[in-house]
Amino acid sequence: MIIVRLDRVMADRKMSLRQLAAQVNVSEVNLSKLKNGKVKAIRFETLNAICTVLRCQPRDILEFVYDLERK
């Protein structure tokens, strides 16, 4: 299972959803869905833009946790 930690990185950088959305050129609605784990996919282009603006690595935003219930 992939867990999105975007909110944590944004808080560390003191950046609002509105500010990040404007700099990444993604709608606030779509960024909010990503932040809340409500999306099934993310484009590498979008991930690259987010990491560039937040000056972080993809691993800072996305975390993989093995789901023991799925086999």
C-alpha positions in Angstrom: 0.0 0.0 0.0 1.3 3.5 -0.9 0.9 6.2 1.8 1.1 9.8 0.7 3.1 12.0 3.1 2.7 15.2 1.1 1.0 17.1 4.0 4.0 16.4 6.3 6.5 17.8 3.7 4.3 20.8 3.0 4.1 21.6 6.7 7.9 21.3 7.1 8.3 23.8 4.2 5.4 26.0 5.6 3.7 25.8 2.2 0.0 25.9 1.7 -1.9 23.8 -0.7 -2.8 26.9 -2.7 0.9 28.0 -3.0 2.1 24.5 -4.0 -0.7 24.1 -6.6 0.2 27.4 -8.1 3.9 26.6 -8.4 3.3 23.1 -9.7 0.6 24.2 -12.1 -1.9 21.6 -10.8 -5.4 22.4 -9.5 -5.9 22.7 -5.8 -8.6 20.0 -6.0 -6.3 17.5 -7.7 -3.5 18.3 -5.3 -5.9 17.9 -2.3 -6.9 14.5 -3.6 -3.3 13.5 -3.9 -2.5 14.8 -0.4 -5.5 12.8 1.0 -4.6 9.6 -0.8 -7.7 9.7 -3.0 -5.9 9.1 -6.3 -4.8 5.9 -8.0 -1.9 7.3 -10.0 0.4 10.3 -10.3 2.3 11.4 -13.4 6.1 11.4 -13.1 5.9 15.0 -14.5 3.7 16.0 -11.6 5.8 14.2 -9.0 9.0 15.8 -10.5 7.4 19.3 -10.2 6.3 18.7 -6.6 9.7 17.5 -5.6 11.4 20.4 -7.4 9.2 23.0 -5.6 9.4 21.3 -2.2 13.1 20.4 -2.7 12.6 16.8 -1.6 12.9 13.3 -2.9 9.9 11.1 -4.0 10.5 8.9 -0.9 9.8 12.0 1.3 6.3 12.1 -0.2 5.4 8.5 -0.9 5.9 5.6 1.4 5.3 1.9 0.7 3.9 -0.3 3.4 3.4 -4.0 2.7 -0.2 -4.9 3.0 -0.4 -8.2 4.8 -4.1 -8.7 4.0 -3.4 -8.8 0.3 -1.7 -11.9 -0.9 
